[in-house]
């Protein structure tokens, strides 16, 4: 399916520390997580190993929220969490 990245998603991604390629990767290869209503969501954990806003984090978790419309996946928003996750 074709992925359509909405401008709102890109704005939130920039603010929260995710890239366009990470959003696409999460949708293609992430694991499913719960979402409200007719929305779907996937997440993926990436190595980070750097500081963000003055604090060091080992990893970041990118969550993409989206809807499926006909032949496309349309993003709603993206969330980014910093910390450390175990398998």
Legacy VTK file of the C-alpha trace (Angstrom):
# vtk DataFile Version 3.0
C-alpha trace
ASCII
DATASET POLYDATA
POINTS 87 float
0.000 0.000 0.000
1.092 3.538 -0.672
1.926 5.590 2.449
0.733 9.203 2.512
2.512 11.229 5.191
0.293 14.126 6.271
1.923 17.539 6.951
0.709 17.369 10.576
2.601 14.109 11.024
5.800 15.623 9.667
5.473 18.638 11.972
5.000 16.422 15.018
7.852 14.148 13.907
10.236 17.092 13.680
9.202 18.364 17.131
9.424 14.917 18.704
12.619 13.649 17.075
11.523 11.190 14.361
12.443 11.175 10.690
10.377 10.510 7.595
12.281 7.267 6.974
11.574 6.110 10.549
7.841 6.758 10.103
7.798 4.699 6.910
9.895 1.954 8.538
7.554 1.761 11.538
4.519 1.354 9.290
6.228 -1.331 7.186
8.145 -3.264 9.850
6.893 -2.187 13.275
4.801 -4.222 15.691
1.086 -3.528 16.097
-0.102 -1.620 19.153
-3.630 -0.625 20.238
-5.258 2.418 18.661
-8.617 4.132 19.130
-11.555 4.002 16.746
-10.871 3.095 13.140
-7.181 3.911 13.493
-4.262 1.507 13.431
-0.892 1.937 15.090
2.550 0.409 14.966
5.701 0.983 16.985
9.393 0.236 16.717
12.335 0.769 19.046
15.540 2.277 17.659
18.991 2.712 19.215
19.485 6.348 20.192
22.522 6.562 22.523
22.603 10.330 22.792
21.199 13.283 24.658
17.843 14.880 24.046
16.830 17.992 25.959
19.789 17.584 28.314
19.226 13.918 29.228
20.927 10.794 27.833
18.745 8.011 26.379
19.732 4.559 25.131
16.751 4.123 22.827
13.742 5.819 21.312
10.383 4.275 20.494
8.562 5.677 17.476
4.801 5.092 17.246
2.917 5.856 14.022
-0.868 6.273 14.095
-2.639 5.866 10.761
-5.830 4.941 8.899
-6.223 2.720 5.869
-8.198 4.356 3.068
-8.843 2.334 -0.093
-5.374 1.684 -1.523
-3.426 3.952 0.859
-2.201 4.288 4.405
-2.682 7.864 5.638
-0.758 8.966 8.725
-2.564 10.747 11.548
0.349 11.531 13.869
3.572 10.168 15.308
4.733 9.868 18.913
8.310 9.440 20.092
9.280 8.190 23.548
12.803 8.094 24.934
14.138 5.534 27.389
15.152 1.883 27.345
13.012 -1.084 26.355
13.717 -4.772 26.820
12.758 -7.432 24.258
LINES 1 88
87 0 1 2 3 4 5 6 7 8 9 10 11 12 13 14 15 16 17 18 19 20 21 22 23 24 25 26 27 28 29 30 31 32 33 34 35 36 37 38 39 40 41 42 43 44 45 46 47 48 49 50 51 52 53 54 55 56 57 58 59 60 61 62 63 64 65 66 67 68 69 70 71 72 73 74 75 76 77 78 79 80 81 82 83 84 85 86
